[in-house]
Amino acid sequence: MEFVALVGILTCYVAFSQWMQHARRMMVHRERLAAIEKGIELPPLEQEVQRSRWNVQRFLLWFGCLDISVGVGVYFLLSVMMSFPPNKFTQDLPPGIQYVGVIPVGMGIAHLIAYVVETRRERSVNSVS
């Protein structure tokens, strides 16, 4: 019952925040239309776009580091589990299962490469302009 209430509250919060964001965009739109009708020069919209944009580079760096740490942790955990004599927890584990941890490490490295490439691209675009 608590889970249903939590999901309901979370849904209401997300819906309300989306409604508020839409109302803010509509207000900016109406202001810009009024300025166009009066012949006033439009103010730059960059601040509004920049404020609402998510910083993709920050997410790439965060998920890259997170994936690498999870992958290394899984690899070492499974390696330690496989080094013990077989017991009821480890008897069904196939040999080499610790290499499952390499998958998140590879994903993390890919995220970090994308972060570096995007950061360099953004710096080169900013330095040219």
ABEGO torsion letter per residue (X at the ends): XAAAAAAAAAAAAAAAAAAAAAAAAAAAAAAAAAAAAAGBBBBBAAAAAAAABBBAAAAAAAAAAAAAAAAAAAAAAAAAAAABBBBAAAAABBBGAAAAAAAAAAAAAAAAAAAAAAAAAAAAAAAAX
